[in-house]
Amino acid sequence: MKSAKFLLCIIAILLSFFFFSCDNDNNPTNGGNQTFTPDGMVLINSKNASFQMGSENGYDDEMPVHTVSFTYNFWMDTTEVTQADYDAVMKDIYTGQGYTTPSWSATYGVGDDYPAYEVFWGDAVLYCNARSKLDGLDTVYTYTEINGVPGNLSELEGVVIDFAKHGYRLPTEAEWEYAGKAGSVSDFFWNKDYDPYPATPIDTSEVNNYAIWFGNSWIYGSDFEEFGTQPVAGRSPNAYGLYDMAGNVYEWCNDWYGEYAADAATDPNGPETGDMRILRGGSWGNQANQLRSANRTFFVPDYSYYFIGFRVVLPVN
C-alpha cells in the first residue's frame, strides 16, 4: 500500500497518463485473488450475517429500523486514513497531475499519524483508485472529468461505481454501520445507550476512552493541544478491532443521502442519485449524541471541513 520502490513509482507515473481523465481501465492483476491480505485492515465477517440498521432512539432519518444482510465479507481499515498514508499514495499516482501535500493546520492537528481531513468526497474516491493501482487491484470508480487538482479539493463528474470490481472503495452506509456496531445492539458500540448517558464524570471518562469528541477536544479551545484531531488509534477499538469509529473525524461513505425503507435489504448501496453524500462516526467537535453508531450526517461532496476524513474497505467477492 505504501511502497516507495523506484520501479513501482515509474510504473505508476506511466499509468497516470492513461488515467488522467477517467480511470476507465481496471487493473486485473489481483482482481480475482481472494487470498490477498491488505495491510492495516481487518476482515469483517459479514457474509450471511444480518443486523438491525438504524435506531429508534435518535433522529427521524435513522428510522425505520430495518434488517440488512450481506452476501460477502469485507476488509476495513482499522484506522482512518492518516496524513502520511494519504500523501504517499496520492503522490505516487497524481504528482504528474499537480498533486501537492495538503496544508493541514497545526490548529486542527498535523502529523504522520493524524487523520487526513478537509478531504472532498472526490479526493477520497481518487485515493481509493490510487491505492488499488498500487496494490495491483481493480479500480472501482470511473468518472468523466476531474474538476481541480486530484487530491487537493477536487470534484468528480460522471462518477460510476462498479461494485463487482475487487478494489478499494469507500464503505457503503450499511457496511459502515455494521462494522461500527461490531455486534452491539446499543446506541454506542461500548454497550451503553444515550440519554441520560453520559450523565456523570464516570460516564464522560468512559466516552473519553473510546472517542475524540467535544468533551476532550473541542471544549478546550484552540489554545490547547487537545483541541482538534488526534493521532489515530489513540483510544480503545470496538469489538472488531476498529479504532475511532466514534469521533476524531467524520468518515465519507459511498452512499447518497436518502430516507430508509422499512423493507429488509440485502447488500444495499443507497439511493442511485442525490445531492448529499453520507458521513458516519461523528467528529472531535460533536456531542455524544452524534457519536452513536446509527447517527447519520450528510454534506455536499465538495464540502471542505476540518472535521471530515475517511477510511476504506475492500470487499471479498
C-alpha positions as CSV (number, residue, x, y, z in Angstrom):
1,M,0.0,0.0,0.0
2,K,2.8,2.4,0.9
3,S,5.5,1.1,-1.3
4,A,8.0,3.6,-2.5
5,K,10.1,1.3,-4.6
6,F,11.6,3.0,-7.6
7,L,10.2,0.6,-10.2
8,L,6.6,0.9,-8.8
9,C,6.9,4.7,-8.9
10,I,7.9,4.5,-12.6
11,I,5.1,2.2,-13.4
12,A,2.6,4.4,-11.6
13,I,3.8,7.5,-13.4
14,L,3.4,5.8,-16.8
15,L,0.0,4.6,-15.9
16,S,-1.1,8.0,-14.7
17,F,-1.1,9.3,-18.3
18,F,-3.8,6.8,-19.2
19,F,-5.9,7.7,-16.1
20,F,-5.8,11.4,-16.4
21,S,-9.4,12.0,-17.4
22,C,-11.4,9.0,-16.4
23,D,-9.6,6.0,-14.9
24,N,-11.5,3.8,-17.3
25,D,-9.2,0.8,-17.1
26,N,-9.3,-1.7,-14.2
27,N,-6.1,-3.5,-13.3
28,P,-6.8,-7.2,-13.2
29,T,-3.6,-8.4,-11.6
30,N,-5.1,-9.4,-8.2
31,G,-8.7,-8.8,-9.1
32,G,-9.6,-12.4,-8.6
33,N,-7.1,-13.2,-5.9
34,Q,-9.1,-13.7,-2.8
35,T,-6.0,-14.7,-0.8
36,F,-4.7,-11.1,-0.9
37,T,-4.3,-9.8,2.6
38,P,-4.2,-6.0,2.7
39,D,-2.1,-4.0,5.1
40,G,-3.7,-2.2,8.0
41,M,-7.1,-3.8,7.6
42,V,-9.3,-6.2,9.5
43,L,-11.6,-8.7,7.9
44,I,-15.3,-8.1,8.8
45,N,-17.2,-11.4,8.7
46,S,-20.4,-10.2,7.3
47,K,-21.3,-12.9,4.8
48,N,-24.7,-14.4,5.5
49,A,-25.0,-12.1,8.6
50,S,-27.7,-9.6,9.2
51,F,-28.3,-6.7,11.7
52,Q,-30.8,-4.1,12.6
53,M,-29.8,-0.9,10.8
54,G,-31.0,2.4,12.3
55,S,-32.3,3.5,15.7
56,E,-35.5,4.5,17.4
57,N,-33.5,6.5,19.9
58,G,-32.1,9.1,17.6
59,Y,-33.2,11.4,14.7
60,D,-36.1,10.8,12.3
61,D,-33.8,9.8,9.5
62,E,-32.5,6.9,11.5
63,M,-35.9,5.2,11.1
64,P,-37.5,2.9,10.3
65,V,-35.2,0.3,11.8
66,H,-34.8,-2.4,9.2
67,T,-33.0,-5.6,8.6
68,V,-29.8,-5.6,6.4
69,S,-28.0,-8.7,5.4
70,F,-24.8,-9.3,3.3
71,T,-23.7,-11.9,0.8
72,Y,-20.0,-11.1,1.2
73,N,-17.2,-10.3,3.7
74,F,-15.1,-7.2,3.5
75,W,-11.8,-5.8,4.8
76,M,-11.9,-2.4,6.5
77,D,-9.1,0.0,7.5
78,T,-8.5,-0.4,11.2
79,T,-7.9,3.4,11.4
80,E,-8.9,6.5,9.5
81,V,-6.6,7.2,6.6
82,T,-3.6,9.1,8.0
83,Q,-2.0,12.2,6.6
84,A,1.2,10.2,5.9
85,D,-0.6,7.5,4.0
86,Y,-2.8,9.8,2.1
87,D,0.1,11.9,1.0
88,A,2.3,8.9,0.0
89,V,-0.5,7.2,-2.0
90,M,-1.6,10.4,-3.8
91,K,2.0,11.4,-4.6
92,D,2.7,8.0,-6.3
93,I,-0.2,8.4,-8.7
94,Y,-1.2,12.1,-9.1
95,T,2.0,14.1,-8.8
96,G,2.1,14.4,-12.6
97,Q,-1.4,16.0,-12.4
98,G,-0.4,18.7,-9.9
99,Y,-1.0,17.0,-6.6
100,T,0.8,18.6,-3.6
101,T,0.8,17.8,0.1
102,P,-2.3,19.4,1.6
103,S,-1.7,22.2,4.1
104,W,-3.0,20.6,7.2
105,S,-3.1,23.0,10.1
106,A,-1.4,22.7,13.4
107,T,-4.6,24.2,14.9
108,Y,-6.6,21.1,13.9
109,G,-3.8,18.5,14.0
110,V,-0.9,17.8,11.8
111,G,1.5,14.8,11.7
112,D,2.0,11.5,10.1
113,D,-0.3,9.6,12.4
114,Y,-3.1,12.2,12.4
115,P,-6.1,11.6,10.2
116,A,-6.3,13.2,6.8
117,Y,-9.0,15.9,6.9
118,E,-10.5,18.6,4.7
119,V,-10.9,16.0,2.1
120,F,-13.6,16.3,-0.6
121,W,-15.6,13.1,-1.4
122,G,-13.9,13.1,-4.8
123,D,-10.5,13.2,-3.2
124,A,-11.3,10.1,-1.1
125,V,-12.5,8.3,-4.3
126,L,-9.3,9.2,-6.1
127,Y,-7.3,7.9,-3.1
128,C,-9.2,4.6,-3.4
129,N,-8.4,4.2,-7.1
130,A,-4.7,5.2,-6.4
131,R,-4.4,2.6,-3.6
132,S,-6.0,0.0,-5.8
133,K,-3.4,0.7,-8.6
134,L,-0.5,0.5,-6.2
135,D,-1.7,-2.9,-4.8
136,G,-2.5,-4.3,-8.3
137,L,-6.2,-4.4,-7.8
138,D,-9.2,-3.2,-9.8
139,T,-10.1,0.4,-9.8
140,V,-13.8,0.6,-8.6
141,Y,-14.6,4.1,-9.7
142,T,-14.7,5.6,-13.2
143,Y,-15.6,9.2,-14.0
144,T,-15.7,11.6,-16.9
145,E,-13.8,14.6,-15.6
146,I,-11.8,15.9,-12.6
147,N,-12.5,19.5,-11.7
148,G,-9.5,20.8,-9.9
149,V,-6.3,19.1,-8.8
150,P,-6.5,15.4,-7.8
151,G,-6.2,15.1,-4.0
152,N,-6.4,18.9,-3.4
153,L,-10.1,19.6,-3.1
154,S,-11.2,18.1,-6.4
155,E,-14.6,17.3,-7.7
156,L,-15.5,14.4,-10.0
157,E,-18.1,14.4,-12.8
158,G,-20.0,11.4,-14.1
159,V,-18.9,9.0,-11.3
160,V,-19.8,5.3,-11.8
161,I,-19.1,2.8,-9.0
162,D,-18.6,-0.8,-10.1
163,F,-19.3,-2.9,-7.0
164,A,-18.3,-6.1,-8.8
165,K,-14.7,-4.9,-9.0
166,H,-12.2,-6.2,-6.5
167,G,-10.6,-2.9,-5.3
168,Y,-10.6,-0.4,-2.6
169,R,-13.6,1.9,-2.2
170,L,-15.5,3.9,0.4
171,P,-17.8,1.8,2.6
172,T,-21.5,1.8,2.0
173,E,-23.5,3.2,4.8
174,A,-24.7,-0.3,5.7
175,E,-21.2,-1.7,5.8
176,W,-20.1,1.2,8.0
177,E,-22.9,0.8,10.5
178,Y,-22.5,-3.0,10.6
179,A,-18.7,-2.6,11.3
180,G,-19.3,0.3,13.6
181,K,-21.8,-1.5,15.8
182,A,-19.4,-4.6,15.9
183,G,-22.2,-6.8,17.1
184,S,-23.6,-4.4,19.7
185,V,-27.3,-3.6,19.9
186,S,-26.8,-0.4,22.0
187,D,-26.5,3.2,20.9
188,F,-22.7,3.2,21.4
189,F,-20.5,0.2,20.5
190,W,-19.3,0.0,24.0
191,N,-22.7,-1.2,25.1
192,K,-24.2,1.9,26.5
193,D,-27.4,3.8,25.5
194,Y,-27.7,7.5,25.1
195,D,-29.8,9.8,27.4
196,P,-29.2,10.2,30.2
197,Y,-25.8,8.8,29.4
198,P,-23.3,10.4,29.6
199,A,-24.6,11.9,32.8
200,T,-21.8,11.6,35.3
201,P,-18.0,12.1,35.4
202,I,-17.6,8.4,35.2
203,D,-19.7,8.3,32.0
204,T,-17.6,11.1,30.5
205,S,-14.4,9.2,31.3
206,E,-15.8,6.2,29.6
207,V,-16.6,8.1,26.4
208,N,-13.1,9.6,26.5
209,N,-11.7,6.0,26.5
210,Y,-13.3,5.4,23.1
211,A,-13.6,8.7,21.3
212,I,-12.1,12.0,20.4
213,W,-15.1,14.3,20.8
214,F,-16.4,17.6,22.2
215,G,-15.7,16.6,25.7
216,N,-12.0,16.0,25.3
217,S,-11.2,18.1,22.3
218,W,-13.4,21.0,21.1
219,I,-14.2,22.1,24.6
220,Y,-10.7,23.1,25.3
221,G,-10.4,25.8,22.6
222,S,-7.7,26.4,20.0
223,D,-5.1,27.5,22.6
224,F,-4.8,23.9,23.9
225,E,-3.1,20.9,22.3
226,E,-6.1,18.7,23.0
227,F,-8.1,20.9,20.5
228,G,-8.6,19.3,17.1
229,T,-8.0,15.9,15.6
230,Q,-5.7,13.5,17.5
231,P,-3.4,10.7,16.2
232,V,-5.4,7.6,15.1
233,A,-5.7,4.6,17.3
234,G,-5.2,6.6,20.4
235,R,-8.4,5.3,22.0
236,S,-9.8,1.8,22.6
237,P,-11.2,0.0,19.5
238,N,-14.5,-1.6,19.1
239,A,-15.0,-5.4,19.2
240,Y,-13.9,-5.8,15.6
241,G,-10.6,-4.0,16.2
242,L,-11.6,-0.8,14.5
243,Y,-10.4,2.5,16.0
244,D,-12.0,5.9,16.0
245,M,-15.4,4.6,14.8
246,A,-16.8,7.3,17.2
247,G,-15.2,10.7,16.9
248,N,-11.9,12.1,15.6
249,V,-13.2,12.8,12.1
250,Y,-16.4,12.2,10.2
251,E,-15.9,9.5,7.6
252,W,-17.2,9.7,4.0
253,C,-19.3,6.8,2.8
254,N,-20.2,5.9,-0.8
255,D,-24.0,6.5,-0.5
256,W,-26.1,9.4,-1.5
257,Y,-28.2,10.6,1.5
258,G,-31.8,9.4,1.4
259,E,-34.6,8.1,3.6
260,Y,-34.6,4.5,4.9
261,A,-37.2,2.0,3.6
262,A,-38.9,-0.4,6.0
263,D,-38.3,-3.5,3.9
264,A,-35.4,-5.8,4.6
265,A,-32.4,-5.2,2.3
266,T,-29.5,-7.3,1.0
267,D,-26.2,-5.6,0.2
268,P,-27.8,-2.1,0.0
269,N,-25.8,0.6,-1.9
270,G,-28.1,3.6,-1.1
271,P,-30.0,5.8,-3.5
272,E,-29.0,6.0,-7.1
273,T,-28.8,9.8,-7.2
274,G,-28.8,12.6,-4.7
275,D,-27.3,15.9,-3.6
276,M,-25.6,15.0,-0.4
277,R,-23.2,12.2,0.5
278,I,-23.3,10.3,3.8
279,L,-20.7,10.6,6.5
280,R,-20.6,8.5,9.6
281,G,-18.9,8.3,13.0
282,G,-19.1,11.8,14.4
283,S,-16.1,14.1,15.0
284,W,-13.9,15.8,17.5
285,G,-16.4,18.7,17.6
286,N,-19.5,16.6,18.3
287,Q,-21.5,16.0,21.5
288,A,-22.2,12.3,22.5
289,N,-25.4,12.1,20.6
290,Q,-23.6,12.3,17.3
291,L,-21.2,9.5,18.3
292,R,-24.0,6.9,18.3
293,S,-23.4,4.1,15.8
294,A,-26.6,4.8,14.0
295,N,-26.2,8.5,13.7
296,R,-26.2,9.9,10.1
297,T,-24.6,13.0,8.8
298,F,-24.5,14.4,5.3
299,F,-22.8,17.1,3.2
300,V,-22.4,18.0,-0.4
301,P,-19.4,16.1,-1.9
302,D,-17.3,19.2,-2.3
303,Y,-17.6,20.4,1.2
304,S,-14.2,21.2,2.8
305,Y,-14.2,20.9,6.5
306,Y,-11.6,20.2,9.2
307,F,-14.0,17.6,10.7
308,I,-14.1,15.3,7.6
309,G,-11.9,12.4,6.8
310,F,-12.4,8.8,5.7
311,R,-11.4,5.1,5.8
312,V,-11.8,2.5,3.1
313,V,-13.0,-1.1,2.5
314,L,-12.0,-4.0,0.3
315,P,-14.9,-6.4,-0.4
316,V,-14.2,-10.1,-0.7
317,N,-16.2,-11.0,-3.8
